[in-house]
């Protein structure tokens, strides 16, 4: 079999309560790559730092159409 492919997941509104719960839940999963979108990348970065999660990419909404997500 071939190599396992990462699943690219986009989360819009990454500073919201539901989004934060999803991000926290995905924290232990290495088979997903999160792409976090919000109006305030700084707030997302502070949240990620607080839960010691360094992997996700935090971006503004203008960057959404540049990527490909599952």
Residue pairs with C-beta under 8 A, 6 or more apart in sequence:
4 31
6 31
6 32
6 33
7 31
7 32
7 33
7 70
8 32
8 33
8 35
8 67
8 68
8 69
8 70
9 26
9 32
9 33
9 34
9 35
9 69
9 70
10 35
10 37
10 64
10 67
10 69
11 19
11 22
11 23
11 34
11 35
11 36
11 37
12 19
12 37
12 38
12 61
12 64
13 19
13 37
13 38
14 20
14 23
14 36
14 37
14 38
14 44
14 47
14 58
15 38
15 39
15 40
15 43
15 44
15 47
19 36
20 47
23 34
23 36
23 47
23 48
23 51
23 53
23 56
24 51
24 53
26 32
26 34
27 51
27 53
33 55
33 56
33 57
34 55
34 56
34 57
35 56
35 57
35 59
35 67
35 69
36 44
36 56
36 57
36 58
36 59
37 58
37 59
37 60
37 61
37 63
37 64
38 44
38 58
38 60
38 61
39 60
39 61
41 58
41 59
41 60
44 58
45 58
48 54
48 56
48 58
